[in-house]
Each structure stands twice: as structure tokens, then as C-alpha cells.
Amino acid sequence: MKRVKTGVLGLDELVEGGIPEGMIIAVAGGPGTGKSIFCTQFLWQGLKDGEKVLYVTFDGEEIASSLKEQAKQFGMDLSNKNCRIISFSAEEADEVLAKIKELVKKEKYSRLILDSISMLNTYQGTPRIVAVRPADFETAEILRKKTRLNMSEVREIGPTTLVIVEDYEGSPTSDKVAEFAADGVIKLGINDAIGTRSMRLIKMRETKHPLKPLNIEIRANGIELLPTK
């Protein structure tokens, strides 16, 4: 099986050389856990390997310059003809996946970041919710079905894909469903009590991997796994 390097120092050795090509991996965690840094490293590794990479967001056009500036802080240059960062508006949400598929087919992108699945679901046509209460059951079920459908469509697009999901108490129901639908889940966390960061490989299809939490740090070149004691 062909595998795709993540660009995260110390990680590829733990997943048999990298992520299986063509799979969808959910990069999960709460705010500030390093999800965007992880995804930027993934893009940067692709650029170093001569690939074409695509980052899709709903955060507005300013996200492109913001991501590039953040990347520069870690020695990564996303101002590259093989890297495209595109932001879709809420009004475009219903056509987003079709547009991505068209872009990938035309430009031959091999790596894709979708930031994020909850924003895509929220902007697609129907009611928006942040947390689920008993009274919201019908709406939550609609979001679950929408998530499963969207994840299936993302899989058909083809590239090795990282989908950013919010995973914390009160996070969107759709993100939890996305984790189940993904081929792999990498969860990033912060232990505020002792001031440490962690990574857990919750699942990775067709790959042997450790299940215990791994200690990580955000250093000069991005996220790095710390040696196990």
C-alpha cells in the first residue's frame, strides 16, 4: 500500500511510514490544540515531495494570508504555485464539494484539507445548531445524515484528505459523526493542569499504530512527537 508522509516529526514511523494514500483522516481537537499547524505541515510535506495541495476553508479570504503567515513562523512557505488556499462563502456551501471535485480533477491535487466539516454542514441549507438538546433531536439527525453523505462525497473526490473537526465538550454533533465516518482519527489535546500537549491515534485503517497518548510539543518546525521514556 502506498503511504503519504504527514510531515510531523516522529509520526510517520508510528503509522507504518505514513497515512494510506486516498484515505480521509479526521484531525480532531478543541481550540488551540494545533489542528491547523498539523494540517499545514501535511501540506508542506506534499509541496516538498513535488505534489499539488489544496486547502479549503469557510473562514473568509483573509484566511489565506493568515495561514501563510503562520506557516512562515515554522519555516514553511505556502506561497507556491502548487499550493492553493480557497475560501468559500456560506452561499456557496451547497456546491462546495462539486467545485472541489472539479478543481481536483483539473489541477490534479493529491492532498486536500477541509476546514471544517461542521462549517460545511452548518452552511448547507438547513438549521444551524451548536449543541444538541432533546428538543433538537430531529435537527441533529439531519446533521448526522448530512455528515455521512458529505464524508462519502469527499471520499469520492480522491486525494488523501485531512478533515478538521472540533472535538470538545459541546462540540457540534456533526463532527462526532465525521470521526466515525473517517478512515482515521488523530486527536490533539492540551493538559492544562500540567501544561503539556498530546496526540492520540484513535484509529487508522489498514495500519498498525499505538493507542496510548503520545506527548508532543509545538517547536520551531511545527508539531513534533517527544521520545517515549
C-alpha positions as CSV (number, residue, x, y, z in Angstrom):
1,M,0.0,0.0,0.0
2,K,1.3,3.4,-0.9
3,R,1.6,5.8,2.0
4,V,1.7,9.6,2.3
5,K,4.1,11.2,4.7
6,T,2.5,13.6,7.3
7,G,5.4,15.9,7.7
8,V,5.1,15.6,11.5
9,L,8.4,14.6,13.0
10,G,8.2,11.2,14.6
11,L,4.7,10.3,13.5
12,D,5.2,8.5,10.2
13,E,7.4,5.9,11.9
14,L,4.4,5.0,14.1
15,V,2.0,4.5,11.2
16,E,4.0,2.2,9.0
17,G,5.5,5.1,7.0
18,G,2.5,7.4,6.7
19,I,-1.2,7.7,6.0
20,P,-2.6,5.2,3.5
21,E,-3.0,7.1,0.2
22,G,-6.5,8.2,-0.6
23,M,-7.9,7.9,2.9
24,I,-9.8,10.6,4.9
25,I,-8.3,11.4,8.3
26,A,-10.1,13.5,10.9
27,V,-7.8,15.8,12.7
28,A,-9.7,16.4,15.9
29,G,-9.3,18.6,19.0
30,G,-10.5,21.7,20.8
31,P,-9.5,25.3,20.1
32,G,-5.7,25.9,20.2
33,T,-4.7,22.3,20.1
34,G,-2.7,22.6,16.9
35,K,-5.1,21.3,14.3
36,S,-4.2,24.0,11.7
37,I,-0.5,23.6,12.3
38,F,-0.8,19.8,11.8
39,C,-2.6,20.4,8.5
40,T,-0.1,23.0,7.4
41,Q,2.8,20.5,8.0
42,F,0.8,18.0,5.9
43,L,0.6,20.4,3.0
44,W,4.2,21.5,3.3
45,Q,5.4,17.8,3.2
46,G,3.3,17.4,0.0
47,L,5.0,20.5,-1.6
48,K,8.4,19.2,-0.6
49,D,7.5,15.9,-2.3
50,G,6.5,17.8,-5.5
51,E,2.8,17.4,-5.1
52,K,-0.1,19.8,-5.6
53,V,-2.1,20.6,-2.5
54,L,-5.4,22.3,-1.8
55,Y,-6.7,23.9,1.4
56,V,-10.5,24.6,1.6
57,T,-12.0,26.8,4.3
58,F,-15.1,28.9,5.0
59,D,-13.3,31.5,7.2
60,G,-13.1,34.2,4.6
61,E,-10.5,35.4,2.1
62,E,-8.2,36.7,4.9
63,I,-7.6,33.0,6.0
64,A,-5.1,32.6,3.0
65,S,-2.7,35.3,4.2
66,S,-3.2,34.2,7.8
67,L,-2.3,30.6,7.1
68,K,0.7,31.7,5.0
69,E,1.9,33.9,7.8
70,Q,1.5,31.2,10.4
71,A,3.4,28.7,8.1
72,K,6.3,31.1,7.8
73,Q,6.7,31.1,11.6
74,F,7.5,27.4,11.3
75,G,9.8,27.7,8.2
76,M,7.1,26.6,5.7
77,D,6.4,28.6,2.6
78,L,2.9,28.1,1.2
79,S,3.4,30.9,-1.4
80,N,3.9,28.2,-4.0
81,K,2.3,27.7,-7.4
82,N,1.5,24.1,-6.3
83,C,-0.4,25.3,-3.2
84,R,-3.9,26.8,-3.4
85,I,-5.9,28.1,-0.4
86,I,-9.5,28.8,-1.3
87,S,-12.3,30.1,0.9
88,F,-16.0,29.5,0.1
89,S,-18.9,31.7,1.3
90,A,-21.9,30.4,3.1
91,E,-24.0,30.9,0.0
92,E,-21.7,28.5,-2.0
93,A,-21.9,25.7,0.6
94,D,-24.3,23.5,-1.4
95,E,-22.0,23.4,-4.4
96,V,-18.7,23.2,-2.5
97,L,-17.9,19.5,-2.9
98,A,-18.8,19.6,-6.6
99,K,-16.5,22.5,-7.0
100,I,-13.7,20.8,-5.1
101,K,-14.1,17.7,-7.2
102,E,-13.9,19.8,-10.4
103,L,-10.7,21.6,-9.1
104,V,-9.0,18.3,-8.1
105,K,-9.8,16.7,-11.5
106,K,-8.5,19.7,-13.4
107,E,-5.4,20.6,-11.3
108,K,-4.5,17.0,-10.0
109,Y,-4.3,17.9,-6.3
110,S,-3.1,15.0,-4.3
111,R,-3.6,16.4,-0.8
112,L,-6.7,18.2,0.5
113,I,-7.6,19.9,3.7
114,L,-11.3,20.6,4.5
115,D,-11.6,23.2,7.3
116,S,-14.1,22.3,8.6
117,I,-16.8,19.7,8.3
118,S,-19.0,21.4,10.9
119,M,-18.9,24.7,9.0
120,L,-19.8,22.9,5.7
121,N,-22.7,21.2,7.4
122,T,-23.9,24.4,9.1
123,Y,-23.9,26.4,5.9
124,Q,-25.6,23.8,3.8
125,G,-29.2,24.9,3.6
126,T,-30.8,24.0,6.9
127,P,-31.0,25.0,10.6
128,R,-27.8,25.7,12.4
129,I,-27.1,24.3,15.9
130,V,-24.1,24.3,18.2
131,A,-25.1,21.8,20.9
132,V,-27.7,19.1,20.9
133,R,-30.6,19.1,23.3
134,P,-33.5,16.6,23.4
135,A,-35.7,19.2,21.6
136,D,-33.1,19.4,18.8
137,F,-33.2,15.6,18.0
138,E,-34.7,16.0,14.6
139,T,-32.2,18.7,13.6
140,A,-29.3,16.7,15.0
141,E,-30.4,13.6,13.0
142,I,-30.5,15.8,9.8
143,L,-26.9,16.9,10.5
144,R,-25.8,13.3,11.1
145,K,-27.2,12.2,7.7
146,K,-25.7,15.2,6.0
147,T,-22.3,14.5,7.6
148,R,-22.3,10.9,6.4
149,L,-23.3,12.0,2.9
150,N,-20.7,14.7,2.8
151,M,-17.9,12.4,4.1
152,S,-18.9,9.9,1.4
153,E,-18.7,12.6,-1.3
154,V,-15.3,13.7,0.0
155,R,-14.1,10.1,-0.3
156,E,-15.1,10.1,-4.0
157,I,-13.0,13.2,-4.7
158,G,-9.9,11.2,-4.4
159,P,-6.9,12.9,-2.7
160,T,-5.6,12.0,0.7
161,T,-7.7,14.3,2.9
162,L,-7.5,15.8,6.3
163,V,-10.8,16.9,7.7
164,I,-10.7,19.3,10.7
165,V,-13.2,18.5,13.3
166,E,-13.9,20.2,16.7
167,D,-13.8,17.7,19.5
168,Y,-14.5,19.1,22.9
169,E,-17.5,19.2,25.3
170,G,-20.3,20.8,23.5
171,S,-18.7,20.5,20.0
172,P,-21.1,20.0,17.0
173,T,-22.8,16.6,16.7
174,S,-21.7,16.5,13.0
175,D,-18.0,16.5,14.0
176,K,-18.5,13.4,16.2
177,V,-20.2,11.6,13.2
178,A,-17.3,12.7,11.0
179,E,-14.9,10.9,13.2
180,F,-16.8,7.7,12.9
181,A,-17.1,8.1,9.1
182,A,-13.4,8.9,8.6
183,D,-10.7,6.2,7.9
184,G,-8.6,7.5,10.7
185,V,-8.8,9.9,13.7
186,I,-5.8,11.8,15.1
187,K,-6.8,13.7,18.2
188,L,-4.8,16.6,19.6
189,G,-5.2,17.8,23.2
190,I,-3.9,20.1,25.9
191,N,-3.5,19.1,29.5
192,D,-3.9,22.5,31.2
193,A,-3.1,21.1,34.7
194,I,0.5,20.2,33.8
195,G,1.0,22.3,30.7
196,T,1.6,19.6,28.2
197,R,0.2,18.7,24.7
198,S,-0.8,15.2,23.5
199,M,-1.7,13.3,20.4
200,R,-3.8,10.1,20.2
201,L,-4.1,7.9,17.2
202,I,-7.7,6.8,17.8
203,K,-7.9,4.8,14.6
204,M,-6.1,4.3,11.3
205,R,-7.5,1.7,8.9
206,E,-5.1,-0.9,7.5
207,T,-2.4,0.4,9.8
208,K,-0.7,-0.8,13.0
209,H,-0.4,2.1,15.4
210,P,-0.1,2.8,19.1
211,L,-3.2,3.6,21.1
212,K,-1.7,5.3,24.1
213,P,-1.4,9.1,24.2
214,L,1.8,10.5,22.7
215,N,3.5,13.6,24.1
216,I,4.0,16.3,21.6
217,E,5.4,19.9,21.5
218,I,5.0,22.7,19.1
219,R,8.5,23.7,18.2
220,A,10.3,25.8,15.6
221,N,9.3,23.5,12.7
222,G,5.8,22.7,14.0
223,I,4.4,19.8,15.9
224,E,6.9,17.1,17.0
225,L,6.5,13.9,18.9
226,L,8.6,13.6,22.0
227,P,10.7,10.5,22.6
228,T,8.9,7.9,24.8
229,K,10.7,7.3,28.1
